[in-house]
Amino acid sequence: MTNFEVRQYDAAGRLGELTVPRAGVTVETPTILPVVNPHVQTVAPATLASEFGAEILITNSYILHGSDDLREPVLEQGLHDLLGFDGAIMTDSGSFQLAEYGDIDVTTEEILEFQHEIGSDIGTPVDIPTPPDVDRERATEELETTQERLEHAATVDTGEMLVSAPVQGATYPDLRERAAADAVSTGLDVFPLGAVVPLMNEYRYADLADVVAACKRGLGEVGPVHLFGAGHPMMFAMAAALGCDLFDSAAYALYARDDRYLTVQGTELLDELSHFPCHCPVCTDHTPAELKGMADDRREELLARHNLHVTYGEIRTVKQAIRSGNLMELVDSRARGHPAMLDGYRALLDHAEQLERTDPVSKDAFFYTSNESAHRPEVRRHQDRLERLPVEGDEVLLTEGSSSAQYDESWGVLPPFGPYPRELADTYPLTAETPDRTDRAAYEAAATGVRRLVELHPDVSFTLVHDDWPATALDRVPDSVRLRDLHARD
């Protein structure tokens, strides 16, 4: 697991470098692996590299293994020459076909040896993709089979080819966490989170967030995490914030085949568009009407290229957000595109304590953009660190206004963070940009911070001077605290 190095964090999001020794390349993550069907190439792999900057792609070794037309050519030429791609190539094993059809005629050892023989750079064993919501007994049994296969895969001589260790466990967080820890114990190289496509197809992004968070607890910070089948750009930011590094997408081609047009907010039907809301070359050089009038093959190719431009554009946006320290603001923005994404964002914030472990202590700015911002990891960290901050004196003022000499000490109060020593006022995250019309969630979070400070210092007498906090926030303040409204007359 020495092939992956993290350069920078934001929440659990990571800028990393995955060294792929067999290909002789280093891939910057997060990134997308376009899925290439070896029989039908809507966009040629060489174009993926030249036009979109693709450093890595994924194809299906099981299809090649069973193909009368391609098996011998790929064995003779090698995978890179067959596809015409110089970057890294990952191969899937047939587990998707196993999930779809219930049986495949290849073992883990056979498919790994075949992947090695054709020149794959990252191979995949045959795991069992247990779908969501199955009974626990089935999930446990299939998980044990998958782990046995991963342990066997670790004994197969694959030379410089990296080997992935898929993490299963259906929708049981404890099984996912255990499976992830067991996958790490095999010493394999890449960790795909399997059988999550049904959750994405059904827009169950909250369940997806819980599954990914559980897997990450078991994985820790080793190796790149691959969210299998995550091809829609609307969810890249959320998945990255949870700690996913690799995504793979057949959506760019499959959607184009059905005249579907990707955006970071969702998917549009070409027939319903009068104007393209995009600045990629396809959209600036053509109108919807022109595309509608084209031959099917040409229209499909152009739509696929647009879908790829949007996909890679969002990957670049996510990378820059991690580098700039505003990934959570990007997640918040993307969550407004669909109610199910908002559910996913809120579920992500349920794991704020987990995200906080790798979130940088200091960033350029904290922007309060919605009531969800009150639950971000930075708020939790500030309130957890109150126990490290000394309180001087027996009478302490907590106020949103100015200090007062009538008290032994005067602390500031800033929603959503709560109380803070005034000497920290110019430090992150207390330099946050917050709206003048602060919402209820911010006041409630600040009140939680007040309660935390009071519980840490039960012998101190506190007075809170607040700026018209709602009753739901004041109800969180301990009864021992004297309350005054900032604008009330004495």
N, C-alpha and C positions, 0 to 999 in steps of 0.2 A: 504493500500500500504506500510505496514511496513515490508513486507516479503522479500524485495530486498534491498541489500546494495552494493554500489559500493566501491571497494577497491582501484582501480587505473585506470587512464585514459591514453590514447594516441590517439591524434585527438579526435574523438567522440567514439572511441573504449573503452570498459569498461571490467575490470576484476571485476566480481561481485559474490555475493552469494545469491541464491534464496532459501529461507527457505520454505519447503513444509510441513506444519504442519500435515496434515492427514497421510502422509507417514512417518513422523518423520525423514526426511532427509534434508540436505542442499546441493544444487547442485551448483557446481562452474560453472560460465559462463565466456565466451561464451561456448556453448556446442551444441551437436547434439542430437536430439531425433529420434532414428531409428523408422521408421514406421513399426509396426507389424500388418500384416493381420491376424485377429483371425482365419481364415480358413486355410491359407497357411503360414507356418512359415519356410522360407528358412534357417534362422539361429534362433535357439531357444533363447527366451529371457534370459534364464539362461546363455547361452553362451555369449550373448551380455554383460552381467555383468562380467562374469569370465574371458573372453578372451580379451574384449575390454574396460572394465572399465565403462560400461554404467551405469549412475546414474539415468537416466530418459528415458522413451520412450513414444511413442504416438500410440494409436490405435483408431479405429472408433466405437464409441458407437452406431451409427445408424445401422451399419451392425449387431452388437450384438443384438440390439433392435428388428430387423426384422428377425433374424435368427431362423428357426425352430429347428436347432441343438444346438445352443449355448445360446439362450435367457434364458432358465430355468437353465442350468448349471451355467451361470455367476451370476444369481440372487441367486442361492443356495451357490456357492463356494466363490463368490467374484472375482473381476477382477484379483487381484494379484495371487491368487491360480490357477485360470484358466490358466493364462499365465506363471505361475512359475517364477515370478519376484518380488524381494523384494524392488526395488527402487521406485521412483516416476513414476506414470503413468498419462499421460494427455490423454484426449479423445476428439476427434472431434465430431461434432454434426450431420452431414449429409449435411452441407452446400456444400461440394464438389459434392454430389449426386444431390443437388438442381441445382448447376451450370451445371452439365452434362445432367440432364434429365428433368429439368424444374419444378419438383414438388416432394415433399416428404410428408409423411403422419404423421408428428409429429410436435408439437409446441415447442417453446422454453421452456416453463415450463415443459412439459412432458419429454423432453430429458434431461433437467437439473436434474429433480427428478430421472430419470432412471440412469443417470451418478452417482448421489450421492448414489443411492441404491446399485449399483454394486461395489462401493468402489473406484471410480475415485478420483485422488488427485487434478487434475486440469480439470475442466469442461469447455465446450464451448457452448454458445447459438447458435441458428439458425439465422445467419446473411444472408444477400444477397450478394454473391460475384459478384460484378459488373465488367465485363471484361473490359480490356483496350479499349479505342477509341470509346466507345458508345457515343451517343449524350448527351449533358449536362443535358437535361431535365430528361432523364432516370436515369443518375447517381445521380442526386439530389433527385429524388423520392425514389430510392432504398436506398439511404443513410438515408433518413428520416425514412424509415421503419426499417432499421437496428438499428438506434438510439433508436427508440421506443422499440425494442426488448431488447436492452442492458439495458435500463432503467427498463424494466420489469424484466429482469434477476437479477438485483440488489435487487429486492424485494423477490426473491425466497429463502427460507431457505435451504441453502446448507451446514450448519454446518462448519466444518473445510476445506471443499473442496474449493480451490481457483477457481475463475471463470474468464475466459478471456473476453476481450472486443475487438473484431475484428475491425480493422480500414479499411474502404472502401473509395470509391471516384474515382475509375477508374484511369485515367491518368490526372486528373485535380488537380494541386498542391494546389490550394486554397480549394478545397473540401476535399482533404486528410488532410490538416492542420486543417480545421474546424472539420472534423470527429475525428481526434486524440484528439483535445481539448475536444470535447463532450464525447469521450470515457473515458478520465481522470475524467470528472465530475461525472461519474456514481459511482466512488469509487471501481470499479472492480480491478482485481489484475495483470493480464498479458495482453499484448497488441500485438496480432498478426496483421501483415500487410497482408491483404487479397487480393486475386485475382491478385497476381503477377506472378503466374506460367506461364501464357501465355507470359509475357515479357521475362522470362528466357528461355522458350522453343524456342522463336524466336531470342534469343541472343540480345535482346534489353537492354543491360546493362546500357546504358546511360539513357534511360527512367526509368529503375529501380532505378538508383541512384537519379534521380530527385524525384521520388515517395517517396523513403525512406527519403530523406532530408526533404521533405514537411511534412511527418508524424512526423518526429522527432521535427520539429518546433512546432507542436501542442502538442506533448507529453511532451516536456521538458525532465527532467531527472528523471521522476517517473517511477517506475516499469520496469520489463524486457520486451524487445521488441522482438517479435517472427516473423521471416521472414518465413511465411507459404510456404512450398513446396520448400525451398532452399536446395537442396540436393547435388549439385555438388561442390566438394571441391575447384574448380578453383575460385569460387567467395566468399568464406568465408572471406578472408582478406579484400576485398573491402566492403562487407556488414558490417563486424565488425567495420571498420574504420568509417562508417556512423552511428554507434550506435546500431547495431542489436546484441542481446544477445543469442537468441535461433534460431536454425535451425532444420527442420525436413526433414528426407530423406527416401524415398522409393527407391531411385535410386540404392542403393547398391544391392537390390534384383531384381528390374525390369531390370537393365542393365545386370545383370548376366544371367537372363533368355534369353536374346538376344545375349549372348556371347560377351558382351561389358565390357571392362577393363578400370577402372577409373585411371586417373593420375591427378595431380594438374594442368597440362597444358591442359587437355582435355580428350577425350575418344578414346580408340583404339579398333579395332575389333580383337578378339582372332585369327581369321584366318590369320591376317596380321602380327602377331608377331612371330619372330623367337627367340627372347630373351626377358625376363621380365626385364624392367627397374626399378626394385623395390627390396627392401631387406626384405620385410615382410616374415613370415614363409611360406606362400603359394608359393611365388615366389622363395624362396631359396630352397624349398624342391621339386619343380616340374619345368618342362620345359613346354613351350607352346605346344610342340608336345605331351607330356604326357597328358595334360589336354584335348587336342582335341580328344584323343583316349578313354577318359573315358565315362561312361554312363552319360546320360543327367543330372540326379539328382545330381550325385557326382560332375560333372563339374560345375553345377550351384551353388552348395553349396560352392565350393572352390573359384569360382570367386566372389561370394557374400562376403566371408570372406576377400579376398584381397581388395575388394572395401571398406569394413568397415575399414580395416587397414589404407588405404590411407585417408579415411574420418576422422577417429579419429587422425591420425598423423597430418593432416593439422589443426585440432582444437587445438592440443597441440602446433603446430608451431605458430598459431595466438596468443594463450595465452602468450607464451614466448615473442613474439614480443611486445605485449602490456606491459608486465612487464619490458622489456629491453628498451622500448621507441623507437623502430624502426619499428613500424607497417606500417608507410607510405613507408619505404623502401621495406617491404614485399609486399605491394600492388603494388608498382612499378614493382617489379620482377614478380609477378603473371600476371600483365597486359601484359607482353611481350609474354604470351602463346597464345593469340588469339586477332585478331584485334578488336573484339567486346568488349573484356575486356579492351582494351586500350581506347576505346570510353567511357566505364564506368568509368575508372580512371580519364579521363579528365573531365567528367561530375561531378564526386565527387569533383574535385579541383575547379569547379565553385562555390562550396559551402564552400570555404576555410574560409570565415568569420564565418560561422556557426560552422565549426570544431574547429576553434581557441578558441572558448569560453571555451571548456573543455580541450584543449591540454595543457599539462604541460609547464610551463614557462621555465624549464630547464631539459635537458636530457643529456645522456652521449655523444652523437655525432649526427651530422647532416651529412648525406652522400648525395652528389649531384650525382645522378645516371642517370639522363636523363633530357631532357629539361622540362619535367613535374615538376621536382623538383623546378623549378623557381616559381611555383604557389602554393607551399605548405603553410599551415597555418603559419609556422614559419616566412616565408618571409613577409607575410602580417602583422604579429604582429610587427616585427621589424620596418617596415615602418610606421605603425600606431603610434608607440611609439616615433617616432621622435619629435612629438609635446611636449613631456615631457623633451626633452634634450635641455639645453640652448646652444646658440651660442654666443661666446665671441668675440667682436670686429667687425669692419666694413669690414675687408678684410679676407676672409676665403678660405683656400686651401682644396680642396677635391682631394685626390690622391691615386692611387694604388701603388705609390712609397713611398719614404721617406718624412718626414716633411721638412718644409722650414721656416727659421727665417724671411723671407721677409713678412710673413703674420701674422696677429694678432692671428690666430688660424689655426691649421692643423688637418683635419680629415682624417681618412682612408676611403677607398672605397673597398668593397668586393662584387663582383658579386656572387649570385644574390641579396644580401641584400641591397647593396647600401652604403651610407655614414654612418659612425659611429664615435663617439669620441674615440680616441686612447686608453683611459683608459679602454674601454670595450673590447679591442681586445681579451682578454683571457676568455671572458664569452660566454656562449651559447646564440645564435647559431653561433656566429662569429668565433668559433673554428671549423667551418664546414670543412669537407674533400671535396675538389673540385678538378676536373681534371685540369691538366695544359692546356689542349686544351678545354677551356670553350666554350660552344655553344652560339648561338645568343640569346636564350631565357634568359640565365643568365645575359648577358649584358643589354638586354632590361629591365629586372626586376630591375637591379641596377640603370639604368637611370630613371626608375619610382620613385625609392627612392630619387634620386637627385632632381627630379622635386618636390617631396613632401616637401623636406627640403627647397628648394628655395621659394616655395609658403608660407611656414610657416614664412619665414624671408625675406619679400620683400625689406627691407631697407639694407640688407647685400649684399656686392659684393662677388660673388663666382667665383673661378677658378677651373675647373675640369681638372686634369691630368690623362688621361686614357691610358690603354694599348691596343691601336689599336682596339677600339670598332667599331663595324660595323655601317654603316649609319643608319640602322633601330633603333639602340639604341641611337645614337647621335641626331636623329630627335626628340626623346622624351625629350631631355634636353632643358630647356627654353633658348630663344635667349639671355637673359641677362647674361648667364653664359659664361665666357671666357673658350675656349677649347684649350688644348694642348695635344699632343700625348707624352706619357712617353718616347719614344725612338727617338722622332724627335730632330734634332739639332736646337739650338737657332739661 
